[in-house]
Amino acid sequence: MKWILGIVINAILFVALAGYFDHSFYLDGFSAALGASIVLSILNILVRPILILLTLPITIVTVGLFLLVINAITLVLTDSIMGSSFDISGFGMTLLVSIIMSIVNVIIQKVVFEKDKKPT
């Protein structure tokens, strides 16, 4: 259930970002956003751990900031898999979208998924 909710949240986030960055981020509709969110989720499960392992030295040197670049790379891969229905122009825009998505996802994780925990 948490995985499906995450996919829907990312799809809504894609739609919002595509509306905000009108010329740099193109989305064909909510179904394309949902498809891109599923593809991104699968890439995060399969490809992201391999990228993290391969880039571990630079990730350690940059104190984890290189993980933002890895997130952007997975978005680039999502863009190439989705074709013309999902298009982010330029790596800089992809990096910005990945940073915004990371921040929003952390906030949502704290608010939605950790509200059941009681303070001790």
C-alpha distance (Angstrom), angle and dihedral (degrees) to the residues before:
residue distance angle dihedral
M1 . . .
K2 3.80 . .
W3 3.83 90.2 .
I4 3.82 92.8 52.4
L5 3.80 91.6 46.9
G6 3.81 89.4 50.9
I7 3.81 90.6 51.9
V8 3.81 92.1 50.7
I9 3.81 91.7 46.7
N10 3.82 91.2 50.6
A11 3.82 90.5 47.9
I12 3.81 91.0 52.3
L13 3.80 88.7 46.7
F14 3.82 90.5 51.5
V15 3.81 90.4 52.5
A16 3.80 91.9 48.4
L17 3.81 93.5 47.9
A18 3.80 92.0 45.8
G19 3.79 88.8 53.5
Y20 3.78 92.7 47.7
F21 3.81 97.2 45.0
D22 3.78 94.8 43.9
H23 3.82 101.8 172.5
S24 3.80 101.0 31.1
F25 3.79 100.8 45.9
Y26 3.81 119.9 46.8
L27 3.79 123.9 -171.1
D28 3.80 124.9 178.2
G29 3.81 94.5 -147.5
F30 3.78 143.2 -62.5
S31 3.80 92.4 -59.9
A32 3.81 89.5 56.9
A33 3.80 89.1 48.2
L34 3.79 90.2 50.9
G35 3.80 91.1 48.2
A36 3.80 91.8 47.8
S37 3.79 90.0 48.8
I38 3.81 91.0 52.9
V39 3.82 91.6 47.1
L40 3.81 90.9 48.0
S41 3.79 90.5 49.6
I42 3.80 92.1 51.6
L43 3.81 91.1 47.0
N44 3.80 89.9 50.0
I45 3.80 88.9 54.3
L46 3.82 98.0 43.6
V47 3.81 110.6 23.6
R48 3.81 105.8 25.9
P49 3.84 95.9 66.8
I50 3.81 90.2 51.7
L51 3.80 91.3 49.6
I52 3.80 90.8 48.2
L53 3.79 91.3 50.9
L54 3.81 93.3 47.6
T55 3.79 93.4 48.1
L56 3.80 97.6 39.7
P57 3.83 95.9 119.9
I58 3.80 94.1 53.2
T59 3.81 90.4 42.7
I60 3.80 89.8 55.1
V61 3.81 92.6 46.6
T62 3.81 91.8 50.6
V63 3.81 91.5 45.5
G64 3.80 92.0 -118.0
L65 3.80 97.9 -49.1
F66 3.80 90.3 115.7
L67 3.81 87.1 69.8
L68 3.81 86.6 76.1
V69 3.81 88.3 59.6
I70 3.81 89.7 49.6
N71 3.82 89.0 52.5
A72 3.80 88.7 51.2
I73 3.81 90.4 49.8
T74 3.80 90.7 54.1
L75 3.82 88.3 50.7
V76 3.81 89.7 51.5
L77 3.80 89.1 51.5
T78 3.81 89.7 48.9
D79 3.80 89.0 50.8
S80 3.79 91.9 52.0
I81 3.81 93.3 46.7
M82 3.82 95.0 47.2
G83 3.79 94.4 51.5
S84 3.78 121.1 -161.7
S85 3.82 96.8 -14.5
F86 3.82 91.6 71.3
D87 3.79 118.8 35.2
I88 3.79 131.9 166.1
S89 3.79 112.6 -177.2
G90 3.78 115.2 -139.8
F91 3.77 134.8 -0.3
G92 3.80 92.2 -101.3
M93 3.79 91.3 58.9
T94 3.79 89.8 45.5
L95 3.80 90.2 51.9
L96 3.81 90.9 49.4
V97 3.82 92.0 49.2
S98 3.81 91.0 48.6
I99 3.82 91.6 50.5
I100 3.81 91.8 49.3
M101 3.80 91.4 46.6
S102 3.81 91.3 49.2
I103 3.79 92.8 50.9
V104 3.80 93.9 46.4
N105 3.81 92.3 46.0
V106 3.82 91.2 51.7
I107 3.81 90.4 50.8
I108 3.80 92.1 47.7
Q109 3.82 91.0 47.4
K110 3.80 89.9 53.9
V111 3.81 95.5 45.2
V112 3.81 103.5 36.5
F113 3.79 107.7 26.6
E114 3.79 100.2 35.6
K115 3.80 98.3 45.0
D116 3.82 90.2 93.5
K117 3.80 92.5 63.3
K118 3.78 114.0 94.1
P119 3.80 120.4 -143.0
T120 3.78 114.5 -109.7
